[in-house]
Amino acid sequence: MRARLEQRSLSAGDDVGLVLRFQTKYVRPVGERGKTKLVLGIEPFVDLRNTDWGGDSGLGQNRSFIGFDWRVSNRLSLEAGYMHQYIWVDSGSDRVNHLGVLNFKVRL
């Protein structure tokens, strides 16, 4: 699990937006050797305040992920999968993005 607090601003206004992000991941080994893992994740974004540049407080977007993590070596692993991103738009139609995701993770 991970939580982030982000500060956002635009030159179109004076207010600073605050966004709280919670990421939760479930990882389960598959196969005999444990080099491959199933990864499920969800990450809601909560806007904590209204802004003069159009941001409204509340749930701003949600990201859902399903994929696999492959350990290539003791220091390198690859995570690949599908992400569904739903974005609530305050003054228009909500947006949906379907994304292919590829992450490289290196242990230093």
N, C-alpha and C positions, 0 to 999 in steps of 0.2 A: 504494500500500500504506500501511497505517496500523496501528500497534500502540498499545494503551491498557492501562494497569494501573489497575484500579479497586479501591477499598476499600469494603467493604460491612459494615454492622452492623445488628443488630436489638435492640430493647429487651428481647426475650425471652432474651437471652444476653449473655455477656461477651466472646465472641470476635469478632475482626474477620476477615472473609473477604476474600481477595484473588482477583481475577478478571483474567486476561490475555485480551485480545481482539485478534485479528488480522483485519484487513479487507483483502481483495484485490479489486480491481476491474479489469476489462478493458473498455476503451472503444474502439470502432471506428466511424469515420465511415461513414455510409451516405448514398447520394444524391450528387448532383453538387456541391452548394454547400457541403457540410460543416456545415450547420446542424443536422442530425439525426445522433445517434450512438446506436449500440447499446451498452447497458451490461449487463455480467454481473458478478455479485459473489458472494463467499462470506465469511462471518465466523463462525468458531468462537469459543466462549467456554470458556476452560479455568479451572476453579476450582483454585487453587493450594494450598489448605489446608482441612482439615476444621474445622467450627465446632460449638460446643455448642448452637447453635440449629437444627441439622439439615442444614447444608450439607456435602456430601462432596466431596473433591477429585476431579478428573478433568474430562472433557468435560461441560459443563453444558447447552449449547445450541448450535445451529448455525443460521445464517440464510443463505439463498440468495436471490439477486435476479436478475431479468431485466426489462429495461425499455428505455426510450428517453429520451434527453436532447435537448431542443429549445432552441436558442439563440433567444430572443425578441428580444434586443437585445445590444449590446456589454456591458451590465452585468447582464442578467437571463437566466437559463435555467431551464427546468422539466424535472424528471426524474420520469417516471411509469412504474409497472410493478407487477410481482407479486413478493411476498416469501413464501417458504416458511420457516416457523420451526419447528424441532424442538427440544423441551425435554425433557431426560432428568430424570425425577422420581425421587428416591432412595427415597421411601417410598410410591410409588403408581404409577399408570399414566402413561406418558409422554404429553406433550401435543403436538399439531400445530396450528399456526395458519396460515391462508391470509389474506394481507393485501394490500390494495391500497395502494400507496405513492405519494405525491405530494410532491416536494421542490421548494422554490423556492430557487434559488441566486443571490445578488446580490453583485456585485463592488463593493467600496467604493472 
